[in-house]
Amino acid sequence: MSKKVLIVDDSLYMRTIIKDALSEAGYEIIGQAANGESAIDMALELQPDIITLDNILPDMLGLDILRTLKEEGLASKILMISAVGQQSVIEEGLKLGAESYIVKPFSSEQLLEAVKKLS
């Protein structure tokens, strides 16, 4: 059975790159969100196995989305993906419950390796 993935990124270009790489590897993309509010709604409604979560979104930070989803008891595994590679931000994401964190730009191989570890 393929893992269900929700992609959260404000960039259509990034969502497409992530979607194409994961679809090719056999993951089922069940939704895409371009902002935090729709990301939270979709995550709670769709209950994905995995969420790829950008940290800088137009309406809120990925860290705040992560905090909200964990408070709601969502069991999804979360892979933070961000251009913000500061150690403090990475540590905060992991402390809040993200399973992994990769920094943009990344290769398809890096993405797939990170997602496979969550599966």
Backbone torsions as a table, in degrees:
resi	resn	phi	psi	omega
1	MET	NA	132.8	-177.1
2	SER	-80.9	147.8	178.9
3	LYS	-75.8	141.1	179.7
4	LYS	-92.4	132.0	-174.7
5	VAL	-123.9	136.5	170.9
6	LEU	-109.3	126.8	-179.3
7	ILE	-103.7	125.5	179.4
8	VAL	-121.4	111.2	177.1
9	ASP	-161.2	139.1	-178.8
10	ASP	-76.7	-13.6	179.9
11	SER	-94.3	119.5	176.8
12	LEU	-59.0	-38.9	178.9
13	TYR	-57.8	-48.1	179.6
14	MET	-66.1	-41.7	179.2
15	ARG	-59.9	-40.5	-179.4
16	THR	-65.9	-44.0	178.4
17	ILE	-59.6	-47.3	-179.1
18	ILE	-64.6	-46.1	-179.2
19	LYS	-59.2	-48.5	-178.1
20	ASP	-61.5	-45.1	-178.7
21	ALA	-64.2	-45.0	-176.9
22	LEU	-73.8	-38.0	178.2
23	SER	-61.2	-44.7	179.0
24	GLU	-59.8	-33.6	-178.9
25	ALA	-84.1	1.9	175.1
26	GLY	97.8	6.9	176.9
27	TYR	-82.9	149.4	179.3
28	GLU	-99.6	116.8	179.4
29	ILE	-85.5	111.4	-175.3
30	ILE	-99.0	-8.0	178.4
31	GLY	-176.1	159.6	176.3
32	GLN	-138.0	136.0	179.0
33	ALA	-127.3	140.8	-178.7
34	ALA	-104.4	-5.2	177.1
35	ASN	-147.4	169.1	-173.6
36	GLY	-65.9	-41.7	-177.9
37	GLU	-60.6	-47.8	179.8
38	SER	-70.4	-30.3	177.5
39	ALA	-61.6	-45.5	-179.5
40	ILE	-65.0	-47.6	179.7
41	ASP	-58.4	-47.6	-177.3
42	MET	-67.1	-40.4	-179.5
43	ALA	-62.0	-44.2	-178.3
44	LEU	-70.7	-34.6	-179.6
45	GLU	-76.7	-45.3	-172.3
46	LEU	-87.9	-20.5	-179.5
47	GLN	48.7	59.1	-179.0
48	PRO	-67.9	158.2	175.2
49	ASP	-72.5	-37.8	-174.8
50	ILE	-135.6	141.2	174.0
51	ILE	-124.0	126.7	169.6
52	THR	-94.7	125.4	-168.6
53	LEU	-127.1	113.7	174.2
54	ASP	-71.1	150.3	-179.6
55	ASN	-90.5	-29.6	-177.2
56	ILE	-106.6	104.6	179.7
57	LEU	-118.7	160.1	-174.9
58	PRO	-60.9	-32.5	-174.0
59	ASP	-106.8	-17.6	179.1
60	MET	-166.4	168.6	178.0
61	LEU	-84.6	147.5	175.0
62	GLY	-56.4	-35.0	178.8
63	LEU	-60.9	-37.2	178.6
64	ASP	-70.8	-36.8	176.4
65	ILE	-63.6	-46.2	179.5
66	LEU	-56.9	-47.5	179.7
67	ARG	-58.9	-46.2	-179.0
68	THR	-62.2	-46.5	-177.6
69	LEU	-64.1	-38.7	179.2
70	LYS	-69.0	-38.4	177.5
71	GLU	-63.6	-32.2	179.2
72	GLU	-79.0	-4.8	177.5
73	GLY	81.5	18.5	-179.5
74	LEU	-65.8	133.0	-176.1
75	ALA	-90.5	-3.5	-178.5
76	SER	-56.6	144.1	173.0
77	LYS	-84.2	139.3	-174.0
78	ILE	-119.0	126.4	174.9
79	LEU	-108.9	111.3	176.9
80	MET	-77.5	134.3	176.9
81	ILE	-130.8	118.5	-177.0
82	SER	-152.3	154.9	173.3
83	ALA	-77.9	-12.8	178.6
84	VAL	-85.1	106.5	-176.7
85	GLY	-105.8	17.4	-179.8
86	GLN	-64.5	135.7	-177.7
87	GLN	-54.9	-39.4	-177.3
88	SER	-64.2	-37.7	179.8
89	VAL	-70.0	-42.9	178.5
90	ILE	-60.6	-47.6	-179.2
91	GLU	-62.2	-40.2	178.8
92	GLU	-62.6	-44.4	178.2
93	GLY	-59.8	-44.4	-179.7
94	LEU	-67.9	-38.5	179.0
95	LYS	-64.2	-37.1	-178.7
96	LEU	-76.1	-10.6	174.9
97	GLY	122.5	3.8	174.0
98	ALA	-68.3	141.6	179.7
99	GLU	-81.8	-26.9	-176.2
100	SER	-157.4	167.5	-175.4
101	TYR	-149.4	123.6	172.9
102	ILE	-123.0	150.6	-174.5
103	VAL	-105.3	135.8	175.5
104	LYS	-76.3	147.7	-6.8
105	PRO	-75.8	151.2	-179.9
106	PHE	-132.3	161.3	176.5
107	SER	-92.9	161.6	175.6
108	SER	-57.3	-37.5	-179.6
109	GLU	-62.3	-43.8	179.0
110	GLN	-61.8	-43.6	-179.6
111	LEU	-61.3	-50.8	-177.4
112	LEU	-63.7	-38.5	178.9
113	GLU	-63.1	-43.8	179.9
114	ALA	-64.2	-42.9	-178.9
115	VAL	-69.3	-39.7	179.0
116	LYS	-59.3	-37.5	179.4
117	LYS	-64.1	-24.0	-179.8
118	LEU	-85.6	-19.5	-173.5
119	SER	-75.1	NA	NA
